[in-house]
Every structure is written in structure tokens, then in C-alpha cells.
Amino acid sequence: MESRVEPDDADVSTRVSKNVELNIPILSAAMDTVTESGMAIGMAREGGLGVLHRNMNAEQMVREIERVKRADELVIRREDVVTANPGQTISEVDEMMERAGVSGAPVVDDDDVVLGIISGTDIRPYLEVGESDEVVEAMTDEVITAERDVTARDALELMYDHKIERVPIIDDESHLVGLVTMQGILQRREYENAARDDDGRLVCGVAVGPFDDERAQMADDAGVDVIFIDCAHAHNLNVIDTAREIKESVEADVVVGNVGTREAASELVDFADGIKVGIGPGSICTTRVVSGSGMPQISAVAEVADVAADYDIPVIADGGIRYSGDAIKAVAAGADAVMLGSYFAGTDEAPGRVITMNGKKYKQYRGMGSVGAMQSGGADRYLKEDNEDEEYVPEGVEAATPYKGSLASELHQLVGGMQSGMGYVGAETISEVKERARFVRVSSAGQTEGHPHDVMITDEAPNYSPSE
């Protein structure tokens, strides 16, 4: 197909729901060996979206969401700022800052009025001769402050002009309302392609059960951007009814899944902000074998997208992605983004533990329909009750996936491969891929020919494994 598009010029930005935009069309799966706050932060920094799994209690979920939303925040909110009291001793403040992992702290009185600022540099001389002295004697009382609406550029100029590393944010009465740090600003500059909300915070998604409206409300209150109604078979009238109720009660966007047919999509388009597609395509999923139910992923995506496109509702292809070529094929079939599990399970950011087998490193990876995941609280995803005495009928397995290293490196290969595909079909944007791409029937011989053949690979490529 004729093309004037260079891969590096291809724009991979997309929408994952009606109101949430990403800079890369990639999501990490809501699996307990794939996405917790570390993965969600890493995904958002690279422009994608991490969807927190739900095999944790509601309080843990809130903490995980808050951890993501606070990462790379320009202004650290008051409740998260470590402060010192003028009457504390030098040794007390030194221990406090060491525990909190900070190198300095604003000094405030009982009314939270900023009196000064104290840093490790101020403290160091006193630790040798006067560690029982009070903070008021060591602190810098000429404090450079800023107001709530300070920009990153203005804050950085203040820091350079006055040779300081932190600027307290105050209100009209000098009460502390936040803190801006040099480290925070530089970290934001490092991730210029990050996916952020309207307040400049990293975006975050979370999975909730189809009947857990209270948990959805807690996630919404914590500031999550997208709530994923997480069910293996969302074309269930009970699931649809409760999903609609959740949508009406929260401010966050609501994505409903998983489905795999045109009829299912038709039931969701009147209220869902996004639709997630995938009945059994995952590498650790046995749904199609165990239940005899499912739909080939490309066919499922195409059917759902045919309906969703008329309502301008984004579609997410969940599962079945082994190579970057699979991801761009999903987009060609109608998806706006793809969700991956095993692809990211081997990265440093994934919570699964590292194990060594036959001298090689692997990370634990399991399906949310596996016995272990169900025992951890994920049974209702498959519309089954949690029961300690019940012998589960699993729809997934527990496995190991090769250890891969950093998430950023994997995303670089994945997104780069998708951009190459866009270049081949002459598509400058994700939406143009859907318009310009054409599918052809490939025989078994043609499939074999598309892989390296008749050679012995001596140096493996970072984006291709001959064993797959």
C-alpha cells in the first residue's frame, strides 16, 4: 500500500474511554501478577494506562490509587508534606526526615503557619555538637514561598535564583498548603510523554467487581480516572444493570468488559464510556477449552467495533497480543487500544516474584481465573461466589514468564513496532489505521514464511522470540 508516513512521525495517541486520552494505545492488565501501583506509575509515565487489579481489599486499593496520583505531582499536597515543629530537637527532626526519605522540611507552628525551612545542610553541623538544640536555632527563617497557582517554570526560576531545592506553597495567611521540590519538577521533565489528568497528575485505572458499587465509589473518591467493570462475561443482564448503576453514581469514566459480540456491544453503548473485548484469548486463559465458549479475538474486536464506532465509544482489545504486529492488527480490526498481561508480567515493575529455573530468570504470572487468583478473591470475575470450602472450576493457569527487565524498554519495542505498521499502511494516526488497513487470508505456509526460517538465530532480537 502506498505510504508517505515515516514510522517516527506516526501519532499513536488515542482515547481509552470517552474522556481519558493516552499518548500510547497501551494498557497493562488488571491482574495480580501484572499491575499494582508500580506498574501503573510506569505505564502512565510512558503515556499509557495501568489498571490496578482487584485482588486486594478496598483500603489497599485506595492507597494504591493515591500512590499513583501522587507520583510526579508538581505540588505535594499538605497532608503528604513532612513538616517540622520549631520546638523539636535537631536529632528528632533528623530521624523523622530519614524515616520519611526526605532531605528537608518546612517548619510550621501549631496553626500551620510557615516559619522557616530546615534541610540536611542546616542540620549537619548540629549533629556533631548540638543535636539537642531546637529546630528554631538551625532553620532558615527567610523562606521563599509561592502561591497555589505557581507553574513549574516559575517554581524552577525561584529555586535557581535563590539556590534552593524546595518552595513551600502558602495561602493568603501564610498557612502551608503544599510543597514544590526541584526533584519533582525534574522528574516531570523526564517524562514529557506521560499521560496526565487535567490537574497534571498521572492517570490511573482500577478494576472493580460487577456487583461492588461501594468499592467503585471508594475508587472514584480516591481520584481514579477510569473504573473497569471487570467480568469475564459482561454480556450478562445482571452485570449490565449494576454496571449502569455504577456509571450513574461516579464521576470517573466507566469501561465495561469483557464482551466479544455485536449483540453484547449493543447492550453497552447507551451508558459505557468504553468497551473491553476478549473472551479467552489470553496466554494463561483456558475459558474456551473449559467452557467451550469464546470468540477469536480479531473477529470479536471487529464485531464490537462495528457497533461502538457509531456511538464514538473507544474499544480495548484485551489479550492475545504476543508481538507488536498483533497489537497493530487489533487496531486495524477496530480497537483504539490494546491491553496486555503476559507481555508486561516479566518486567521489573510487575509485582510477581522472580524465580530461577534451569539457570534462567522468570517471573510469576497467573490468570485471574486460576485457582490461586480465585482463592485470593477474584472468583466473582467469573460470576462465581468466593467459598473457602468450594473446589473451584478454574478458567486459567498459573505459570512463569521470562524476566525482561524494564517496562520502558518493552514499551519502546511495542510502540515502535506499531509505528512501523502504521508506516506500512500509510496511517498517520490510530484512526487512520482502521481506515487504510486491509486484511488478507494467510495460509499455514504463508504464516511460516513470515517468521525467520532456514537459519539458526545467533543473536536474538529484543522484540522477537523464536520459541513463540
C-alpha positions as CSV (number, residue, x, y, z in Angstrom):
1,M,0.0,0.0,0.0
2,E,1.3,3.4,-0.9
3,S,2.6,5.4,2.0
4,R,4.1,8.8,2.8
5,V,4.2,8.2,6.5
6,E,7.5,7.6,8.3
7,P,7.2,5.4,11.4
8,D,8.7,8.0,13.7
9,D,6.1,10.5,12.5
10,A,3.1,8.2,13.3
11,D,0.9,9.6,16.1
12,V,-0.1,6.8,18.5
13,S,-2.1,8.9,20.8
14,T,-5.7,7.6,21.4
15,R,-8.6,7.5,23.7
16,V,-9.2,4.7,26.2
17,S,-12.6,6.0,27.2
18,K,-14.8,8.9,26.2
19,N,-12.9,11.4,28.4
20,V,-9.5,9.9,29.0
21,E,-6.7,10.3,26.4
22,L,-3.4,8.4,26.3
23,N,-0.2,9.1,24.4
24,I,0.3,5.5,23.6
25,P,-2.5,2.9,22.9
26,I,-1.3,0.5,25.6
27,L,-2.8,-0.7,28.9
28,S,-1.5,-3.1,31.4
29,A,-3.9,-5.8,32.5
30,A,-5.8,-5.8,35.9
31,M,-4.0,-8.9,37.1
32,D,-2.4,-9.5,40.5
33,T,0.9,-10.5,38.9
34,V,0.9,-7.6,36.5
35,T,-0.5,-4.3,37.7
36,E,-0.1,-2.6,41.1
37,S,0.9,1.0,41.7
38,G,4.5,0.4,40.5
39,M,3.3,-0.8,37.1
40,A,0.5,1.9,36.9
41,I,3.0,4.7,37.6
42,G,5.4,3.3,35.0
43,M,2.7,2.9,32.4
44,A,1.4,6.4,32.9
45,R,4.9,7.9,32.8
46,E,5.4,6.3,29.4
47,G,2.0,7.6,28.1
48,G,-0.2,4.5,28.7
49,L,-2.6,3.4,31.5
50,G,-2.1,0.8,34.2
51,V,-5.3,-0.8,35.5
52,L,-4.9,-1.9,39.2
53,H,-6.1,-5.4,39.9
54,R,-8.9,-6.1,42.5
55,N,-7.4,-9.0,44.5
56,M,-6.8,-6.5,47.4
57,N,-9.1,-5.1,50.0
58,A,-10.8,-1.7,49.4
59,E,-8.5,0.2,51.7
60,Q,-5.4,-1.2,49.9
61,M,-7.0,-0.2,46.6
62,V,-7.4,3.4,47.7
63,R,-3.8,3.5,48.9
64,E,-2.6,2.2,45.5
65,I,-4.7,4.7,43.6
66,E,-3.4,7.6,45.8
67,R,0.2,6.4,45.3
68,V,-0.2,6.6,41.5
69,K,-2.0,10.0,41.6
70,R,0.7,11.5,43.9
71,A,3.6,10.3,41.9
72,D,5.2,13.1,39.9
73,E,2.8,15.6,41.3
74,L,4.0,19.1,40.8
75,V,2.6,20.4,44.2
76,I,2.9,17.9,47.0
77,R,-0.4,18.2,48.9
78,R,-0.3,19.4,52.5
79,E,-1.3,16.1,54.0
80,D,1.7,14.5,52.3
81,V,4.3,17.1,53.3
82,V,6.7,16.2,56.1
83,T,6.9,19.2,58.4
84,A,9.0,20.1,61.5
85,N,7.9,22.0,64.6
86,P,10.2,24.8,65.9
87,G,10.4,23.2,69.3
88,Q,11.6,19.8,68.1
89,T,15.2,18.9,68.7
90,I,17.7,18.5,65.8
91,S,18.1,14.8,66.4
92,E,14.3,14.3,66.4
93,V,14.0,16.1,63.0
94,D,17.0,14.2,61.6
95,E,15.4,10.9,62.5
96,M,12.0,12.0,61.2
97,M,13.4,13.1,57.8
98,E,15.4,9.9,57.5
99,R,12.3,7.8,58.1
100,A,10.3,9.8,55.6
101,G,13.1,9.7,53.0
102,V,13.2,13.5,52.6
103,S,16.2,15.9,52.8
104,G,14.3,18.9,54.0
105,A,11.1,20.1,55.6
106,P,9.1,23.3,56.1
107,V,8.9,24.4,59.7
108,V,5.4,25.3,60.9
109,D,3.7,26.4,64.1
110,D,0.6,24.9,65.7
111,D,-1.6,27.0,63.3
112,D,0.3,25.6,60.3
113,V,1.8,28.9,59.5
114,V,5.2,28.6,57.8
115,L,8.0,29.9,60.0
116,G,11.0,28.6,58.1
117,I,12.6,25.6,56.4
118,I,15.2,23.1,57.5
119,S,17.4,20.9,55.4
120,G,20.1,18.3,55.9
121,T,22.7,21.0,55.3
122,D,21.3,23.0,58.2
123,I,21.2,20.0,60.5
124,R,24.6,18.5,59.8
125,P,26.8,20.9,61.9
126,Y,24.5,20.5,64.9
127,L,24.6,16.7,64.9
128,E,28.2,16.8,66.0
129,V,27.9,19.4,68.8
130,G,24.3,20.3,69.4
131,E,21.8,17.6,68.5
132,S,19.6,18.5,71.4
133,D,19.3,22.1,70.2
134,E,15.9,23.1,68.9
135,V,14.9,23.4,65.2
136,V,14.3,27.2,65.6
137,E,18.0,27.7,66.1
138,A,19.1,25.8,62.9
139,M,16.3,26.6,60.5
140,T,16.4,29.1,57.7
141,D,13.8,31.7,58.6
142,E,13.9,33.7,55.4
143,V,11.6,31.4,53.4
144,I,11.0,31.7,49.7
145,T,7.4,30.8,49.1
146,A,4.9,30.7,46.3
147,E,1.1,30.7,45.8
148,R,-1.1,27.8,44.8
149,D,-1.2,28.6,41.1
150,V,2.6,28.6,40.6
151,T,3.8,26.9,37.4
152,A,6.7,24.5,37.1
153,R,8.7,27.1,35.2
154,D,8.1,29.8,37.8
155,A,9.0,27.5,40.7
156,L,12.2,26.4,38.9
157,E,13.2,30.0,38.4
158,L,12.7,30.7,42.1
159,M,14.9,27.8,43.0
160,Y,17.7,28.8,40.6
161,D,17.6,32.4,41.7
162,H,17.7,31.6,45.4
163,K,19.8,28.4,45.2
164,I,17.2,26.3,47.0
165,E,15.6,22.9,46.3
166,R,12.1,23.3,47.7
167,V,9.5,26.0,47.8
168,P,6.6,25.9,50.3
169,I,3.2,26.8,48.8
170,I,1.1,29.0,51.1
171,D,-2.3,30.7,51.2
172,D,-3.1,34.4,51.8
173,E,-2.5,33.9,55.6
174,S,0.9,32.0,55.2
175,H,-0.7,28.7,56.0
176,L,1.2,25.7,54.4
177,V,-0.9,24.2,51.6
178,G,1.8,22.2,49.7
179,L,5.4,21.9,48.6
180,V,7.2,22.0,45.3
181,T,10.6,20.4,45.0
182,M,13.4,20.5,42.5
183,Q,13.4,16.7,42.3
184,G,9.7,16.7,41.5
185,I,10.0,19.2,38.7
186,L,13.0,17.5,37.1
187,Q,11.1,14.1,37.3
188,R,8.2,15.6,35.4
189,R,10.5,16.9,32.7
190,E,12.0,13.4,32.4
191,Y,8.5,12.0,31.5
192,E,7.3,14.6,29.0
193,N,5.1,12.0,27.2
194,A,3.3,11.0,30.4
195,A,-0.4,10.6,30.4
196,R,-1.8,13.1,32.9
197,D,-5.2,14.3,34.1
198,D,-6.4,17.9,34.0
199,D,-4.5,18.6,37.2
200,G,-1.2,17.3,35.9
201,R,-1.4,14.0,37.8
202,L,-0.7,10.6,36.3
203,V,-3.7,8.8,35.0
204,C,-4.8,5.6,36.7
205,G,-7.4,2.9,36.1
206,V,-8.8,0.3,38.5
207,A,-10.8,-2.9,38.2
208,V,-13.8,-3.5,40.3
209,G,-16.3,-6.4,40.5
210,P,-19.5,-6.2,38.6
211,F,-21.6,-6.0,41.8
212,D,-19.3,-3.9,44.0
213,D,-20.7,-0.4,43.8
214,E,-19.3,0.5,47.2
215,R,-15.7,-0.3,46.0
216,A,-16.3,1.7,42.8
217,Q,-17.4,4.7,44.9
218,M,-14.3,4.5,47.0
219,A,-12.1,4.3,43.9
220,D,-13.9,7.4,42.5
221,D,-13.5,9.3,45.7
222,A,-9.7,8.5,45.6
223,G,-9.4,10.2,42.2
224,V,-9.2,7.3,39.8
225,D,-9.7,8.2,36.2
226,V,-11.2,5.1,34.8
227,I,-13.2,2.4,36.5
228,F,-13.2,-1.0,34.7
229,I,-16.2,-3.2,35.4
230,D,-14.1,-6.4,35.5
231,C,-16.0,-9.5,34.4
232,A,-15.1,-12.5,32.2
233,H,-18.6,-12.3,30.6
234,A,-20.2,-8.9,30.7
235,H,-23.0,-9.8,28.4
236,N,-25.0,-10.8,31.4
237,L,-28.1,-8.8,32.3
238,N,-27.3,-8.6,36.0
239,V,-23.8,-7.3,35.2
240,I,-25.2,-4.8,32.7
241,D,-27.8,-3.5,35.2
242,T,-25.2,-3.0,38.0
243,A,-22.7,-1.5,35.6
244,R,-25.2,1.1,34.5
245,E,-25.9,1.9,38.2
246,I,-22.2,2.3,38.9
247,K,-21.9,4.6,35.9
248,E,-24.7,6.8,37.2
249,S,-23.1,7.1,40.7
250,V,-19.4,8.0,39.8
251,E,-17.6,10.8,38.1
252,A,-14.8,8.6,36.6
253,D,-15.3,7.1,33.2
254,V,-16.6,3.5,33.3
255,V,-15.3,0.9,30.9
256,V,-17.3,-2.4,30.8
257,G,-15.9,-5.8,29.8
258,N,-15.3,-8.3,28.7
259,V,-17.5,-9.0,25.7
260,G,-17.0,-10.5,22.3
261,T,-20.1,-10.0,20.1
262,R,-22.0,-7.3,18.3
263,E,-25.1,-8.1,20.4
264,A,-23.1,-7.5,23.6
265,A,-21.8,-4.2,22.4
266,S,-25.3,-3.1,21.6
267,E,-26.3,-3.6,25.2
268,L,-23.5,-1.4,26.5
269,V,-23.3,1.6,24.1
270,D,-26.0,3.6,25.8
271,F,-24.1,4.1,29.0
272,A,-20.5,2.8,28.9
273,D,-17.6,5.1,28.3
274,G,-15.5,2.3,26.8
275,I,-15.9,-1.4,25.9
276,K,-13.3,-4.1,26.6
277,V,-13.1,-7.1,24.3
278,G,-11.8,-10.5,24.9
279,I,-13.3,-13.9,25.7
280,G,-10.5,-16.4,26.2
281,P,-7.6,-15.0,24.1
282,G,-5.1,-14.6,26.9
283,S,-1.9,-16.8,27.1
284,I,-3.0,-18.1,30.6
285,C,-6.7,-18.4,29.9
286,T,-8.5,-21.7,29.5
287,T,-12.0,-20.4,29.2
288,R,-12.5,-21.6,25.6
289,V,-11.2,-25.1,26.5
290,V,-13.0,-25.4,29.8
291,S,-16.3,-23.8,29.0
292,G,-16.4,-24.3,25.2
293,S,-17.2,-20.6,24.9
294,G,-15.3,-17.7,23.3
295,M,-14.6,-15.8,20.2
296,P,-11.4,-15.4,18.1
297,Q,-10.0,-12.1,19.2
298,I,-9.8,-10.3,15.8
299,S,-13.4,-11.4,15.0
300,A,-14.6,-10.2,18.4
301,V,-12.9,-6.8,18.1
302,A,-14.3,-6.3,14.6
303,E,-17.8,-7.1,15.7
304,V,-17.7,-4.9,18.8
305,A,-16.0,-2.0,17.0
306,D,-18.7,-2.0,14.2
307,V,-21.3,-1.1,16.9
308,A,-19.1,1.1,19.1
309,A,-17.9,3.3,16.3
310,D,-21.4,4.6,15.6
311,Y,-21.5,5.9,19.2
312,D,-17.9,7.1,19.3
313,I,-17.1,4.7,22.1
314,P,-13.5,3.5,22.3
315,V,-12.8,-0.2,22.2
316,I,-10.0,-2.0,24.0
317,A,-8.6,-5.3,22.8
318,D,-7.8,-7.3,25.9
319,G,-5.5,-10.3,25.4
320,G,-3.9,-12.3,22.5
321,I,-1.0,-9.9,22.0
322,R,2.4,-11.6,21.7
323,Y,4.1,-9.3,19.2
324,S,3.7,-5.6,18.3
325,G,2.3,-6.8,15.0
326,D,-0.6,-8.4,16.9
327,A,-1.3,-5.0,18.5
328,I,-1.5,-3.1,15.3
329,K,-3.7,-5.8,13.8
330,A,-6.1,-5.3,16.7
331,V,-6.2,-1.6,15.9
332,A,-6.8,-2.4,12.2
333,A,-9.8,-4.5,13.3
334,G,-11.2,-1.6,15.1
335,A,-9.6,-1.3,18.6
336,D,-8.5,2.1,19.9
337,A,-6.1,0.5,22.4
338,V,-4.7,-2.9,23.5
339,M,-4.4,-4.4,27.0
340,L,-1.6,-6.8,27.7
341,G,-0.8,-9.1,30.6
342,S,2.0,-11.6,29.9
343,Y,3.9,-9.1,27.8
344,F,4.5,-7.0,30.9
345,A,4.4,-9.6,33.6
346,G,8.2,-10.2,33.2
347,T,9.2,-6.6,33.8
348,D,10.7,-5.0,36.9
349,E,7.5,-3.0,37.5
350,A,5.3,-6.1,37.7
351,P,4.6,-7.4,41.3
352,G,5.2,-11.1,40.5
353,R,8.2,-12.6,42.2
354,V,11.3,-13.5,40.3
355,I,12.2,-17.2,40.2
356,T,15.1,-19.1,38.7
357,M,14.6,-22.3,36.6
358,N,17.4,-24.0,34.8
359,G,19.7,-21.0,35.3
360,K,17.2,-18.6,33.7
361,K,15.2,-15.9,35.5
362,Y,11.4,-15.9,35.3
363,K,8.6,-14.0,37.0
364,Q,5.4,-15.5,38.4
365,Y,2.4,-15.0,36.2
366,R,-1.1,-16.3,36.6
367,G,-4.5,-15.9,35.1
368,M,-7.3,-14.3,37.2
369,G,-9.3,-17.4,36.5
370,S,-6.6,-19.6,38.0
371,V,-7.2,-21.4,41.3
372,G,-4.7,-19.2,43.1
373,A,-6.2,-15.9,41.9
374,M,-9.7,-17.1,42.7
375,Q,-8.7,-18.0,46.2
376,S,-7.3,-14.5,46.6
377,G,-10.7,-13.0,45.9
378,G,-11.1,-13.0,42.1
379,A,-13.8,-15.6,41.8
380,D,-16.7,-13.2,41.2
381,R,-14.9,-12.1,38.0
382,Y,-16.2,-15.4,36.6
383,L,-19.6,-14.9,38.3
384,K,-18.7,-17.4,41.0
385,E,-19.0,-17.0,44.7
386,D,-16.0,-16.9,47.0
387,N,-16.2,-20.0,49.1
388,E,-13.3,-21.5,51.1
389,D,-14.9,-24.9,51.0
390,E,-15.6,-24.9,47.3
391,E,-13.5,-26.7,44.8
392,Y,-13.1,-24.1,42.1
393,V,-13.5,-24.8,38.4
394,P,-10.7,-22.6,37.1
395,E,-10.6,-20.9,33.7
396,G,-6.9,-20.1,33.8
397,V,-3.5,-21.4,34.8
398,E,-0.5,-20.3,37.0
399,A,2.8,-20.1,35.1
400,A,6.1,-18.3,34.7
401,T,7.1,-15.8,32.0
402,P,10.7,-14.9,31.1
403,Y,12.2,-12.0,33.1
404,K,12.5,-9.0,30.8
405,G,13.9,-6.0,32.7
406,S,12.5,-2.5,32.5
407,L,9.0,-1.7,31.4
408,A,10.2,1.3,29.4
409,S,12.3,-0.9,27.2
410,E,9.4,-3.2,26.4
411,L,7.1,-0.3,25.6
412,H,9.7,1.2,23.3
413,Q,9.8,-2.0,21.3
414,L,6.0,-2.5,21.3
415,V,5.1,1.1,20.3
416,G,7.9,1.2,17.8
417,G,6.6,-1.9,16.1
418,M,3.1,-0.4,16.0
419,Q,4.5,2.7,14.4
420,S,6.3,0.6,11.8
421,G,3.0,-1.0,11.0
422,M,1.4,2.4,10.6
423,G,4.1,3.4,8.2
424,Y,3.5,0.4,6.1
425,V,-0.2,1.2,5.7
426,G,0.3,4.9,5.4
427,A,-1.6,5.8,8.5
428,E,-0.6,9.0,10.5
429,T,-3.0,8.3,13.3
430,I,-4.7,5.4,15.1
431,S,-8.0,6.2,13.5
432,E,-6.4,6.1,10.0
433,V,-5.1,2.6,10.6
434,K,-8.7,1.4,10.8
435,E,-9.5,3.1,7.6
436,R,-6.5,2.2,5.5
437,A,-5.5,-1.3,6.7
438,R,-6.8,-4.3,4.7
439,F,-6.9,-7.9,6.0
440,V,-5.8,-10.8,3.7
441,R,-6.2,-14.5,4.3
442,V,-2.9,-16.2,5.2
443,S,-2.2,-19.9,4.7
444,S,-0.1,-22.0,7.1
445,A,2.8,-21.8,4.6
446,G,2.4,-18.0,4.5
447,Q,2.5,-17.9,8.3
448,T,5.7,-19.9,8.4
449,E,7.3,-17.8,5.8
450,G,6.6,-14.7,7.8
451,H,8.9,-15.9,10.6
452,P,12.7,-16.3,10.3
453,H,13.3,-19.7,8.6
454,D,16.1,-21.9,7.3
455,V,18.6,-20.2,9.6
456,M,19.9,-20.6,13.1
457,I,19.4,-17.4,15.0
458,T,22.6,-16.4,16.8
459,D,21.6,-13.1,18.4
460,E,18.0,-12.8,19.5
461,A,16.2,-9.6,18.7
462,P,14.6,-7.8,21.7
463,N,11.1,-7.9,20.0
464,Y,11.1,-11.4,18.8
465,S,11.4,-14.8,20.4
466,P,11.9,-17.9,18.1
467,S,10.3,-20.1,20.7
468,E,6.9,-18.4,20.2
